[in-house]
Amino acid sequence: MVSATLSYLIYNTMTIISPTKAHRVFFNYRGEQLRHSFVSHLIDAFERHGINFIVDKYEQRGKDLKNLFVRLEDSSIALAIFSSRYPESSWCMDELVKLKELADKNKIQVIPIFYKVRARDVSSQTGKFGDNFWNLAKASSGDQIKKWKEALECISGKMGLSLKNKSSEADFIKEIVKEVVRVIEAPEPEEEDNHVEKKKSQGRKRKACSCPSRNSCAHYDSGVMTDQQRVWGAASMVPTAVVVVDTAKA
């Protein structure tokens, strides 16, 4: 668990940014497992680095998912934080299906964060992650299960960041913040030098879940990431400040 001291170190070892425009980031994660630990420190790091955010920590039971999806559709980036207990929640899974739909239309960039789970377990629904998924599936319809599986395979197949069990959470949080900042600071499309550069930029845009799931994740073992390990497609996003829409799943 990240301590208050580590949160302080995160703050003091990174450059504070001052974004000038709104750029919504949606948090998709298992609230009961991560709300008071990893995610709370991630949010704290966002705040400490001048990244504006809106936090809706607890969803209202029985509330129509359509109301939540409106906020999701207003976001341009989403962090899908996969953890062992993530697939216990149909709420998390339904959100992920919506994220896939938006990603397929290039309306949102989804950055998968693998918190102490393997990308292949998420993609194939194996291991402890898979056990929890299939327990949820027992009380779900066939069509619903199919959509969930497709979303898991799609989103886990995107380049993301992975934290192993014995790695530093504080350093991992710093890397997540760096990726978000990198998206914010990406050049506006109209600022490209010429039409050739625009075409190159368009060619780097996200594809609709056609990338393979294997070897797509940059496993985080130390405090260093190479350029090749960075989240794929981030440079194609329009830069603005970040507003975090945090819908913690209980």
C-alpha positions as CSV (number, residue, x, y, z in Angstrom):
1,M,0.0,0.0,0.0
2,V,1.3,3.5,-0.8
3,S,1.9,5.5,2.4
4,A,1.5,9.2,3.0
5,T,5.2,9.5,2.9
6,L,5.4,7.9,-0.6
7,S,2.6,10.3,-1.8
8,Y,4.8,13.1,-0.5
9,L,7.8,11.8,-2.5
10,I,5.7,11.5,-5.6
11,Y,4.8,15.1,-5.3
12,N,8.3,16.3,-4.7
13,T,10.0,14.3,-7.4
14,M,7.9,15.3,-10.4
15,T,7.3,18.6,-12.1
16,I,4.0,20.3,-11.4
17,I,2.0,21.2,-14.5
18,S,-0.5,23.9,-15.1
19,P,-2.9,22.8,-17.9
20,T,-5.1,25.5,-19.4
21,K,-8.0,23.5,-20.8
22,A,-10.4,20.8,-19.7
23,H,-9.6,17.2,-20.5
24,R,-11.8,14.6,-18.8
25,V,-10.4,11.4,-17.5
26,F,-12.7,8.6,-16.5
27,F,-11.7,6.2,-13.7
28,N,-13.1,2.6,-14.2
29,Y,-12.0,0.4,-11.3
30,R,-13.2,-1.8,-8.4
31,G,-13.9,0.6,-5.7
32,E,-14.3,-1.8,-2.8
33,Q,-10.8,-3.1,-3.5
34,L,-8.9,0.0,-4.5
35,R,-10.8,3.1,-3.4
36,H,-9.0,3.7,-0.1
37,S,-5.6,2.5,-1.2
38,F,-4.1,2.7,-4.7
39,V,-6.7,4.9,-6.4
40,S,-6.9,7.3,-3.5
41,H,-3.1,7.9,-3.8
42,L,-3.4,8.2,-7.6
43,I,-6.1,10.9,-7.2
44,D,-3.9,12.6,-4.7
45,A,-1.0,12.6,-7.1
46,F,-3.2,14.1,-9.8
47,E,-4.2,16.9,-7.4
48,R,-0.7,17.6,-6.2
49,H,0.5,18.0,-9.8
50,G,-2.1,20.6,-10.6
51,I,-4.4,18.3,-12.6
52,N,-7.9,19.3,-12.0
53,F,-10.4,16.6,-11.3
54,I,-14.0,15.9,-10.3
55,V,-14.6,12.9,-8.0
56,D,-17.8,11.0,-7.6
57,K,-16.7,8.4,-5.2
58,Y,-19.9,6.4,-4.7
59,E,-22.4,5.4,-7.3
60,Q,-26.1,5.5,-6.3
61,R,-27.6,2.1,-6.0
62,G,-30.3,1.5,-8.6
63,K,-29.3,4.6,-10.6
64,D,-29.7,4.2,-14.3
65,L,-26.4,3.4,-16.0
66,K,-27.4,5.8,-18.8
67,N,-26.8,8.8,-16.5
68,L,-23.3,7.5,-15.8
69,F,-22.6,6.9,-19.5
70,V,-23.4,10.5,-20.3
71,R,-20.4,11.5,-18.2
72,L,-18.3,8.8,-19.7
73,E,-19.1,10.0,-23.2
74,D,-18.0,13.5,-22.1
75,S,-14.6,12.1,-21.3
76,S,-11.7,11.9,-23.7
77,I,-9.5,9.5,-21.7
78,A,-10.3,6.6,-19.4
79,L,-8.1,4.6,-17.1
80,A,-9.4,1.0,-16.9
81,I,-7.7,-0.2,-13.7
82,F,-7.8,-4.0,-13.7
83,S,-7.3,-5.7,-10.4
84,S,-8.1,-9.2,-9.1
85,R,-11.6,-8.3,-7.9
86,Y,-12.5,-6.1,-10.8
87,P,-14.7,-8.7,-12.5
88,E,-16.8,-9.2,-9.3
89,S,-18.7,-6.1,-10.3
90,S,-21.2,-6.0,-13.1
91,W,-21.1,-2.3,-12.9
92,C,-17.4,-2.3,-13.8
93,M,-18.0,-4.7,-16.6
94,D,-20.8,-2.7,-18.1
95,E,-18.7,0.4,-18.0
96,L,-16.0,-1.5,-19.8
97,V,-18.4,-2.5,-22.6
98,K,-19.3,1.2,-23.0
99,L,-15.6,2.1,-23.1
100,K,-15.0,-0.4,-25.8
101,E,-17.9,1.0,-27.9
102,L,-16.5,4.5,-27.6
103,A,-12.9,3.4,-28.3
104,D,-14.1,1.6,-31.4
105,K,-15.4,4.9,-32.6
106,N,-12.2,6.8,-31.7
107,K,-14.2,8.9,-29.2
108,I,-12.1,8.0,-26.2
109,Q,-8.6,6.7,-25.4
110,V,-8.6,3.9,-22.9
111,I,-5.4,3.2,-21.0
112,P,-5.4,-0.2,-19.3
113,I,-3.7,-0.3,-15.9
114,F,-2.9,-3.8,-14.7
115,Y,-2.8,-3.6,-10.9
116,K,-1.1,-6.8,-9.7
117,V,-2.8,-8.9,-12.4
118,R,-1.5,-10.3,-15.6
119,A,-2.7,-8.9,-18.9
120,R,-3.3,-12.4,-20.3
121,D,-5.4,-13.3,-17.3
122,V,-7.6,-10.3,-18.0
123,S,-7.8,-11.1,-21.7
124,S,-8.4,-14.8,-21.3
125,Q,-10.4,-14.7,-18.0
126,T,-7.9,-17.0,-16.2
127,G,-6.2,-17.0,-12.8
128,K,-7.9,-15.3,-9.8
129,F,-9.2,-12.7,-12.1
130,G,-10.9,-15.4,-14.2
131,D,-12.3,-17.1,-11.2
132,N,-14.1,-13.9,-10.1
133,F,-15.3,-13.3,-13.7
134,W,-16.9,-16.7,-14.0
135,N,-18.5,-16.4,-10.6
136,L,-20.2,-13.2,-11.9
137,A,-21.1,-14.9,-15.2
138,K,-23.1,-17.6,-13.4
139,A,-25.8,-15.1,-12.7
140,S,-25.6,-13.3,-16.0
141,S,-27.0,-13.8,-19.5
142,G,-25.1,-15.3,-22.4
143,D,-25.3,-12.0,-24.4
144,Q,-24.0,-10.1,-21.4
145,I,-21.1,-12.5,-20.9
146,K,-20.2,-12.3,-24.6
147,K,-20.0,-8.5,-24.5
148,W,-17.9,-8.6,-21.3
149,K,-15.4,-11.0,-22.8
150,E,-15.1,-9.0,-25.9
151,A,-14.5,-5.8,-23.9
152,L,-11.9,-7.5,-21.7
153,E,-10.0,-8.9,-24.7
154,C,-10.2,-5.5,-26.5
155,I,-9.1,-3.2,-23.7
156,S,-6.4,-5.5,-22.3
157,G,-5.0,-5.7,-25.8
158,K,-4.1,-2.0,-25.8
159,M,-0.7,-0.8,-24.7
160,G,-0.9,0.0,-21.0
161,L,1.0,-0.1,-17.7
162,S,1.4,-3.1,-15.4
163,L,2.4,-3.2,-11.8
164,K,3.8,-6.5,-10.5
165,N,3.3,-7.6,-6.9
166,K,6.8,-6.6,-5.6
167,S,7.1,-3.3,-7.6
168,S,6.9,0.2,-6.2
169,E,3.4,1.6,-6.2
170,A,4.8,5.1,-5.7
171,D,6.9,4.9,-8.8
172,F,4.1,3.3,-10.7
173,I,1.8,6.2,-9.9
174,K,4.4,8.6,-11.1
175,E,4.5,6.8,-14.4
176,I,0.7,7.0,-14.8
177,V,0.8,10.7,-14.1
178,K,3.5,11.1,-16.7
179,E,1.4,9.4,-19.3
180,V,-1.6,11.6,-18.6
181,V,0.6,14.7,-18.7
182,R,2.1,13.5,-22.0
183,V,-1.4,13.3,-23.5
184,I,-2.2,16.8,-22.2
185,E,1.0,18.2,-23.8
186,A,0.6,16.5,-27.2
187,P,0.4,19.1,-30.0
188,E,-3.0,20.2,-31.3
189,P,-3.8,18.7,-34.8
190,E,-3.9,22.3,-36.3
191,E,-0.4,22.9,-35.0
192,E,1.1,20.2,-37.2
193,D,3.6,21.6,-39.6
194,N,2.0,20.4,-42.8
195,H,-0.5,18.0,-44.4
196,V,2.0,15.2,-44.4
197,E,2.5,15.4,-40.7
198,K,-1.3,15.5,-40.2
199,K,-1.6,12.2,-42.2
200,K,1.2,10.7,-40.1
201,S,-0.7,11.8,-36.9
202,Q,-3.9,10.3,-38.2
203,G,-2.1,7.0,-38.9
204,R,-1.1,6.8,-35.3
205,K,-4.7,7.0,-34.1
206,R,-6.2,4.1,-32.2
207,K,-7.6,1.2,-34.1
208,A,-10.8,-0.5,-33.1
209,C,-9.5,-3.3,-30.9
210,S,-7.7,-5.0,-33.7
211,C,-4.4,-5.2,-31.9
212,P,-3.3,-8.4,-30.2
213,S,-3.5,-8.8,-26.5
214,R,-0.3,-10.6,-25.9
215,N,2.9,-8.6,-25.2
216,S,1.0,-5.4,-25.4
217,C,1.6,-4.4,-21.9
218,A,4.6,-2.5,-20.6
219,H,5.3,-4.4,-17.4
220,Y,6.6,-2.0,-14.7
221,D,9.6,-3.4,-12.9
222,S,11.7,-0.3,-12.1
223,G,11.4,3.5,-12.2
224,V,12.3,3.7,-15.9
225,M,10.2,3.3,-19.0
226,T,11.5,3.5,-22.6
227,D,9.7,5.4,-25.3
228,Q,8.7,2.1,-26.8
229,Q,6.9,1.1,-23.6
230,R,4.7,4.2,-23.4
231,V,1.0,4.0,-23.9
232,W,0.4,3.5,-27.6
233,G,-1.7,6.2,-29.3
234,A,-1.4,8.9,-26.6
235,A,0.2,11.3,-29.0
236,S,-2.9,11.4,-31.2
237,M,-5.1,12.8,-28.4
238,V,-6.1,16.5,-28.4
239,P,-4.4,18.1,-25.3
240,T,-6.4,19.8,-22.6
241,A,-6.3,19.9,-18.8
242,V,-7.6,16.8,-17.0
243,V,-10.8,16.5,-15.1
244,V,-11.1,13.2,-13.4
245,V,-14.6,11.7,-13.3
246,D,-14.2,9.0,-10.6
247,T,-17.0,6.6,-10.4
248,A,-15.8,4.1,-7.8
249,K,-17.4,0.7,-8.1
250,A,-18.3,-0.8,-4.7
